[in-house]
Amino acid sequence: MDIKIIDDASKAKCDVLIINKFENKQTSSELVNRFAPENFEGKQGQIFVIHTHDQLPAQRILAVGFGEEKDIDNNIVRENIAKAIKKCLAMKVKTVAIDLKTHFNYGGPALLGASIANYHFDKYKTKKEHRIEELYLANVDNELVERAKVVAESLKFARNLANEPAAFATPSKLAQIAQNIEGIQTEVFDEEKIKTLGMGAFLAVAKGSNETPKFIHMKYSCPNPRKKIAIIGKGLCFDSGGLDIKPASSMLTMKDDMSGSACILGVMKALNKLKPEIEVHGIIAACENMPSGSAYKPGDILTAMNGKTIEVDNTDAEGRLTLADALCYACKLDVEEVIDIATLTGACMVALGTVASGIMGNNDEFVSSIIKYGKESGEKYWQLPMWQEYRDNMDSDVADMKNTGTRYGGASAAGMFLKEFVTDNVKWAHLDIAGTAFLEKGQREFGKGATGAGVRTLIKYIID
């Protein structure tokens, strides 16, 4: 979608001009004010379409209800514009202009909403989906729009990667993508190097697959960084469950089990353009969890990078094993903060559904700040408890811990497991995106498929 900034949308020759209406107020269009039905009151999400009959260069006007003007924020703009763009897509139009009459700087969230709604993953379809080709934005802040463009590109990149089949998005492919990100220094460790580093938990998960594991360390540098942080993405390029194999229906979308790594790659891709004054390490332990004669087994005892031993209670609790070694590695990088993001537990999905991601960590202030930035960027997080009882359920008779606990409180138990691999001097937050990374049906501004969960939150946190 080609983005153009203009001064006067009323002069834009386009198929549809999108305008707004606040409750109990007139719109900026006399045509809408004159011909809109009485029930078009400007309530949140209402839509009214009218033909201009050549009274404007635009063929049609699409008025969107924005509710009370005092309530307007990034989320209201983004979601309403996404809804309007979906209506435009249904009308098969190609050029759209947006002109919202408000003191709010709407350009960034409007662009992001339009980009999200205009997205389709049709790479493998012979007949491509219809898309908006040109978008005009009137009276907007150029700097905010340029920043939103970068976020939109990163979000699209992450969604594409998570939507790809596992045959494409292999560990080697993720490593290749990371090495080709402009302005980012990348190291890729092969199986022998991973073994030398003592990452016994990560290596065990990879044993059953013909695809060799790749440990990816990306680094964005800047002069005199104000802070050093590490962001870690779960990189299970396909999760069959291992020898504790999943039922077929649960395995169908396991190509998306690398959504955390797709998020990290998308964020790192944005940093060279946004140039934050923060040193950022992006880390992915990429592998597949497959059943075979060489696969790790229930009852195996693994040794993580920090020397702690783990009894394998269930081979389908594999993500936390790969993250354990990634967290150990990150904590050795002299960083102040570590954030990991993972499609980790079905328990989190049961608790929060597809509406919100779970979040927990070892510092409440740090966790709260991520929740705040998530809310501002349109992603919801709910803090889950980290109590000792969840850790006690993972006690083992033969090792330091098991990799699972009881069937209850699984998301918190997974968080307590990960905490064992974080050093006390590092602030840490864990984002469980099991329910939000991939949608079986459309929700809010998103359609079916991958959502790029976490991209917006992490970019906003890093930049702001």
ChimeraX attribute file (.defattr): number of C-alpha atoms within 10 A of each C-alpha:
attribute: neighborCount
match mode: 1-to-1
recipient: residues
	/A:1	14
	/A:2	9
	/A:3	16
	/A:4	11
	/A:5	18
	/A:6	16
	/A:7	13
	/A:8	13
	/A:9	24
	/A:10	16
	/A:11	12
	/A:12	21
	/A:13	16
	/A:14	22
	/A:15	19
	/A:16	27
	/A:17	27
	/A:18	25
	/A:19	23
	/A:20	26
	/A:21	30
	/A:22	21
	/A:23	17
	/A:24	12
	/A:25	12
	/A:26	15
	/A:27	21
	/A:28	15
	/A:29	14
	/A:30	10
	/A:31	15
	/A:32	22
	/A:33	14
	/A:34	10
	/A:35	11
	/A:36	15
	/A:37	10
	/A:38	6
	/A:39	9
	/A:40	17
	/A:41	20
	/A:42	23
	/A:43	17
	/A:44	16
	/A:45	16
	/A:46	19
	/A:47	21
	/A:48	19
	/A:49	19
	/A:50	15
	/A:51	15
	/A:52	16
	/A:53	10
	/A:54	9
	/A:55	10
	/A:56	18
	/A:57	17
	/A:58	23
	/A:59	16
	/A:60	20
	/A:61	24
	/A:62	22
	/A:63	26
	/A:64	27
	/A:65	21
	/A:66	25
	/A:67	20
	/A:68	15
	/A:69	15
	/A:70	7
	/A:71	8
	/A:72	16
	/A:73	14
	/A:74	20
	/A:75	17
	/A:76	20
	/A:77	24
	/A:78	27
	/A:79	24
	/A:80	25
	/A:81	29
	/A:82	25
	/A:83	22
	/A:84	27
	/A:85	26
	/A:86	21
	/A:87	16
	/A:88	23
	/A:89	17
	/A:90	11
	/A:91	12
	/A:92	13
	/A:93	18
	/A:94	17
	/A:95	21
	/A:96	27
	/A:97	28
	/A:98	30
	/A:99	23
	/A:100	24
	/A:101	15
	/A:102	12
	/A:103	8
	/A:104	13
	/A:105	17
	/A:106	26
	/A:107	27
	/A:108	24
	/A:109	27
	/A:110	27
	/A:111	26
	/A:112	26
	/A:113	27
	/A:114	26
	/A:115	25
	/A:116	25
	/A:117	24
	/A:118	22
	/A:119	18
	/A:120	17
	/A:121	17
	/A:122	12
	/A:123	12
	/A:124	8
	/A:125	8
	/A:126	7
	/A:127	8
	/A:128	11
	/A:129	13
	/A:130	15
	/A:131	20
	/A:132	21
	/A:133	13
	/A:134	16
	/A:135	22
	/A:136	23
	/A:137	27
	/A:138	21
	/A:139	17
	/A:140	20
	/A:141	14
	/A:142	13
	/A:143	11
	/A:144	15
	/A:145	22
	/A:146	17
	/A:147	14
	/A:148	21
	/A:149	19
	/A:150	20
	/A:151	26
	/A:152	24
	/A:153	17
	/A:154	26
	/A:155	27
	/A:156	22
	/A:157	19
	/A:158	27
	/A:159	28
	/A:160	20
	/A:161	26
	/A:162	29
	/A:163	24
	/A:164	17
	/A:165	15
	/A:166	21
	/A:167	10
	/A:168	13
	/A:169	22
	/A:170	25
	/A:171	26
	/A:172	20
	/A:173	15
	/A:174	24
	/A:175	25
	/A:176	14
	/A:177	13
	/A:178	25
	/A:179	18
	/A:180	12
	/A:181	18
	/A:182	13
	/A:183	16
	/A:184	21
	/A:185	15
	/A:186	20
	/A:187	16
	/A:188	19
	/A:189	17
	/A:190	15
	/A:191	16
	/A:192	10
	/A:193	13
	/A:194	20
	/A:195	14
	/A:196	11
	/A:197	15
	/A:198	16
	/A:199	27
	/A:200	24
	/A:201	26
	/A:202	30
	/A:203	25
	/A:204	24
	/A:205	29
	/A:206	27
	/A:207	22
	/A:208	22
	/A:209	19
	/A:210	12
	/A:211	17
	/A:212	17
	/A:213	27
	/A:214	27
	/A:215	26
	/A:216	26
	/A:217	24
	/A:218	24
	/A:219	17
	/A:220	21
	/A:221	20
	/A:222	14
	/A:223	8
	/A:224	9
	/A:225	12
	/A:226	10
	/A:227	13
	/A:228	18
	/A:229	22
	/A:230	25
	/A:231	27
	/A:232	27
	/A:233	27
	/A:234	28
	/A:235	34
	/A:236	33
	/A:237	27
	/A:238	26
	/A:239	29
	/A:240	22
	/A:241	22
	/A:242	26
	/A:243	19
	/A:244	16
	/A:245	17
	/A:246	15
	/A:247	10
	/A:248	9
	/A:249	8
	/A:250	12
	/A:251	14
	/A:252	13
	/A:253	19
	/A:254	22
	/A:255	24
	/A:256	29
	/A:257	26
	/A:258	34
	/A:259	34
	/A:260	33
	/A:261	32
	/A:262	31
	/A:263	32
	/A:264	31
	/A:265	27
	/A:266	30
	/A:267	28
	/A:268	27
	/A:269	25
	/A:270	25
	/A:271	26
	/A:272	16
	/A:273	13
	/A:274	15
	/A:275	14
	/A:276	19
	/A:277	19
	/A:278	19
	/A:279	21
	/A:280	26
	/A:281	24
	/A:282	26
	/A:283	28
	/A:284	31
	/A:285	32
	/A:286	29
	/A:287	32
	/A:288	29
	/A:289	27
	/A:290	26
	/A:291	21
	/A:292	13
	/A:293	11
	/A:294	13
	/A:295	18
	/A:296	23
	/A:297	20
	/A:298	15
	/A:299	14
	/A:300	14
	/A:301	21
	/A:302	24
	/A:303	19
	/A:304	24
	/A:305	23
	/A:306	19
	/A:307	14
	/A:308	15
	/A:309	20
	/A:310	26
	/A:311	23
	/A:312	25
	/A:313	20
	/A:314	20
	/A:315	27
	/A:316	22
	/A:317	20
	/A:318	25
	/A:319	27
	/A:320	23
	/A:321	25
	/A:322	28
	/A:323	27
	/A:324	26
	/A:325	27
	/A:326	29
	/A:327	27
	/A:328	20
	/A:329	19
	/A:330	25
	/A:331	22
	/A:332	11
	/A:333	12
	/A:334	12
	/A:335	18
	/A:336	14
	/A:337	19
	/A:338	23
	/A:339	22
	/A:340	26
	/A:341	29
	/A:342	28
	/A:343	29
	/A:344	27
	/A:345	22
	/A:346	15
	/A:347	20
	/A:348	26
	/A:349	21
	/A:350	13
	/A:351	16
	/A:352	17
	/A:353	15
	/A:354	18
	/A:355	14
	/A:356	19
	/A:357	29
	/A:358	29
	/A:359	26
	/A:360	25
	/A:361	25
	/A:362	18
	/A:363	12
	/A:364	14
	/A:365	11
	/A:366	16
	/A:367	22
	/A:368	18
	/A:369	12
	/A:370	22
	/A:371	22
	/A:372	16
	/A:373	21
	/A:374	21
	/A:375	15
	/A:376	16
	/A:377	21
	/A:378	18
	/A:379	20
	/A:380	21
	/A:381	24
	/A:382	17
	/A:383	17
	/A:384	17
	/A:385	17
	/A:386	18
	/A:387	12
	/A:388	11
	/A:389	12
	/A:390	23
	/A:391	21
	/A:392	13
	/A:393	17
	/A:394	22
	/A:395	17
	/A:396	17
	/A:397	9
	/A:398	12
	/A:399	16
	/A:400	17
	/A:401	23
	/A:402	23
	/A:403	26
	/A:404	25
	/A:405	21
	/A:406	10
	/A:407	9
	/A:408	11
	/A:409	17
	/A:410	20
	/A:411	26
	/A:412	26
	/A:413	28
	/A:414	26
	/A:415	28
	/A:416	23
	/A:417	23
	/A:418	22
	/A:419	21
	/A:420	16
	/A:421	22
	/A:422	23
	/A:423	15
	/A:424	11
	/A:425	11
	/A:426	18
	/A:427	21
	/A:428	27
	/A:429	24
	/A:430	23
	/A:431	26
	/A:432	32
	/A:433	29
	/A:434	29
	/A:435	24
	/A:436	25
	/A:437	25
	/A:438	27
	/A:439	16
	/A:440	11
	/A:441	9
	/A:442	11
	/A:443	12
	/A:444	12
	/A:445	22
	/A:446	21
	/A:447	19
	/A:448	13
	/A:449	20
	/A:450	24
	/A:451	25
	/A:452	27
	/A:453	29
	/A:454	31
	/A:455	29
	/A:456	23
	/A:457	21
	/A:458	23
	/A:459	24
	/A:460	17
	/A:461	16
	/A:462	19
	/A:463	12
	/A:464	9
